[in-house]
Structures are given as C-alpha cells and as structure tokens.
Amino acid sequence: MKQKASNTFSARPLTTIAICALTLIFYSLSSCKKEETIPTIYLTDDDKAWNIYHVSDTFKFINDYGTIRKYVVTNIETGITPYTNSSYRIENYHEYISIDLNRLDTADPINVYIVRGYNQTSPSKFEIFCGWSNLWGFMDINTTGTLSLTVNNINYTNVGLRETVNNGPKVFYQKQYGIIRFDEANNGIIWGRIY
C-alpha cells in the first residue's frame, strides 16, 4: 500500500532551529566585552577650601599707574563634567567649581575653575585654572603654594604661581585670598589686589 503524502510538516525541526538560534544569540551577547566603569573624581574638602569667593563679593585691583579695576562675583557653579582625551573618549568625570568675576566697568571677566581629575597623565591631580579675555587663555595654578609675595604692602605666603613661557601672563593665587596679583602679557602691566 502506498503512503499518502502529508501537506503538514513536523514542528520538531523548527523548534530545534529556534532553540539553537536563541542559544547562539544568548552566548554571543553574554560574551561581549563589558563596558568599563568610568571613574568620577571628586574634590576633597581641602580642594574646596581654595574657593574663597561668594556671589556678590567685590574685589579691587590696582596697577602701577593707579588705575583701579573692580570685579564682582556674579556666578558660582558646581557640577560634574566629563574629561575627554584627544580621541574624544571619556577618561573620567570630574567635579568642578567655576567662579565668574565680572569687571564692573567693561565686559572683561576673570574665570576661575577649580578641579580635580582634569589631567590625563595624572588623573587625581588638583588644579586651578584662571583665564580672561585680555590675557592669554586659561592658566594652571601651581597649588603647592611655595612663594612668598608682597602685593601693595601686604605680605602673602604660600602663594601659587602660573606663568607661561616667553614673558606671558602670570597669575598669583593664595588659598585664603584667591587671586592676589595678575600680570598682563600684552603690555606688562601688573595688577595687585587692594582692600
């Protein structure tokens, strides 16, 4: 007797294929390289103590010609932001304090940026950057504070200095007083803090 051909097919081969496919997908996903955890580097309490500024504080500087500049703290911002390397890969997140000192007579602010974790070669390094438009770029302050300096008849100790090459600008920063002096690069004028 002849067997009759069936129009229905067995579900067993499809079930086997589906199980094999799901198993392969599971193993390929579970064997993928796990994403690295990107560290967040926080400011210490000692780091935060370098911020002597408060909103509405006013600071005055005088130059050798008797010209006075007044700055007022208009904004202080804290937060966490990523640090990316030259390949735009996030190396770490770092906590920062950003302070805006706006000049009262013209639009020429000084910006102070206090941060730990901004340096790719030394990720836990503590740094203070200062910058303003009529001086050249942002400058990293040496926070080891090894200098002594007299500014307008006031003696300061433990002063940090950042100077650039080729007689560029200089910034003198002291932990209890903030910026106490800055020297302009384009004209050599020295501005010292007064009270």
C-alpha positions in Angstrom: 0.0 0.0 0.0 1.2 3.4 -0.9 1.6 6.1 1.8 -0.1 9.3 1.2 2.0 12.5 1.2 1.1 14.8 4.0 0.6 18.5 3.5 1.6 19.2 7.1 5.2 19.3 8.2 6.6 18.4 11.5 7.2 21.3 14.1 10.2 19.4 15.6 12.8 20.7 13.1 11.7 24.3 13.5 11.7 24.1 17.3 15.2 22.7 17.2 16.4 25.5 14.9 14.7 28.2 17.1 16.4 26.8 20.3 19.8 26.7 18.5 19.4 30.3 17.3 18.3 31.6 20.7 21.3 29.8 22.3 23.7 31.3 19.8 22.3 34.8 20.4 22.5 34.4 24.2 26.1 33.2 24.1 27.2 35.9 21.7 25.6 38.6 23.8 27.0 37.3 27.1 30.5 37.0 25.7 30.6 40.7 24.5 33.2 42.9 26.2 31.6 44.6 29.2 31.6 48.4 29.2 34.3 49.8 31.6 33.1 51.8 34.5 34.3 55.4 34.1 35.5 56.9 37.4 34.3 60.1 38.9 36.9 62.1 40.7 35.6 64.4 43.5 37.1 67.5 45.0 38.2 67.0 48.6 37.3 69.4 51.4 40.8 70.8 51.2 40.3 71.4 47.4 37.1 73.2 48.0 38.8 75.5 50.6 40.7 77.1 47.6 37.4 78.7 46.6 37.3 81.9 48.8 34.6 83.5 46.5 30.9 84.1 47.2 28.3 85.6 44.9 28.2 89.5 45.2 31.7 89.7 46.7 33.7 92.6 45.2 37.4 92.6 44.6 39.6 95.5 43.6 43.0 95.5 41.8 45.3 98.5 41.2 48.1 98.8 38.6 51.4 100.8 38.7 49.6 103.8 37.1 47.0 104.0 39.9 44.2 102.6 37.7 41.7 100.6 39.7 39.6 97.7 38.4 36.7 96.3 40.3 35.3 92.8 39.9 32.2 91.3 41.3 31.5 87.6 41.7 28.4 87.1 39.6 28.2 83.3 39.4 29.5 80.2 41.2 28.6 76.9 39.6 29.5 73.4 40.9 28.9 70.2 39.0 30.4 67.1 37.4 31.6 67.0 33.8 33.4 64.5 31.6 37.0 64.8 30.7 37.7 63.5 27.2 41.1 62.7 25.7 42.3 63.7 22.2 40.3 60.8 20.7 37.1 62.2 22.3 36.9 59.2 24.6 35.7 59.9 28.1 38.6 59.3 30.6 36.8 60.3 33.7 34.2 62.5 35.2 35.4 65.3 37.5 33.8 67.6 40.0 34.5 71.3 39.5 33.8 74.7 40.9 33.5 77.5 38.3 33.6 81.2 39.5 32.9 84.2 37.3 34.4 87.6 38.5 32.9 90.2 36.2 34.6 93.5 35.7 32.3 96.4 36.6 33.5 98.9 34.0 33.6 96.6 30.9 33.0 93.1 29.7 36.3 91.6 30.8 35.6 88.8 33.3 38.1 86.6 35.1 37.0 83.0 35.3 38.4 80.7 38.0 38.0 76.9 37.5 38.8 74.6 40.4 39.0 70.9 39.5 40.5 67.6 40.3 40.7 64.9 37.6 41.2 67.1 34.6 44.8 65.9 33.9 45.0 62.8 31.7 48.6 61.9 32.8 47.8 62.4 36.5 44.1 61.9 36.9 43.9 62.7 40.6 45.8 66.0 40.3 44.3 69.1 41.8 44.3 72.2 39.6 43.1 75.7 39.4 42.7 77.4 36.1 42.3 81.2 35.6 41.5 82.9 32.4 40.3 86.2 31.0 39.9 87.7 27.6 42.6 90.4 27.5 45.1 87.8 28.8 46.1 84.7 27.0 44.0 81.6 27.6 43.5 79.6 30.7 46.3 79.0 33.2 47.0 76.2 35.6 47.9 77.5 39.0 50.6 75.6 41.0 48.7 74.9 44.2 51.7 73.8 46.1 52.0 77.4 47.2 55.7 77.8 47.7 56.2 81.5 47.1 56.1 84.5 49.4 55.0 87.7 47.8 54.3 91.3 48.8 51.4 93.0 47.0 50.5 96.6 47.8 52.4 96.4 51.1 50.7 93.2 52.2 52.9 90.1 52.7 51.4 86.8 51.4 52.9 83.3 52.0 52.1 80.0 50.4 51.3 81.7 47.0 50.8 79.6 43.9 52.0 80.9 40.6 51.3 80.1 37.0 53.4 81.7 34.3 53.7 81.0 30.7 56.8 80.9 28.5 58.1 84.0 26.7 57.1 86.6 29.2 53.4 85.5 29.0 50.8 86.3 31.7 51.3 85.4 35.3 48.6 84.7 37.9 49.3 84.6 41.7 46.7 82.8 43.8 46.7 82.3 47.5 44.4 79.8 49.3 42.9 82.3 51.8 42.7 85.3 49.4 42.2 83.9 45.9 43.8 85.9 43.1 46.2 88.5 44.7 48.0 89.6 41.5 48.0 89.1 37.8 50.5 90.3 35.2 49.2 91.1 31.7 51.2 89.6 28.9 50.4 92.0 26.1 51.6 95.2 27.9 53.4 94.0 31.1 51.0 95.8 33.4 50.9 94.4 36.9 47.5 94.3 38.8 47.7 93.9 42.6 44.8 93.3 44.9 43.8 96.1 47.3 41.3 96.1 50.1 
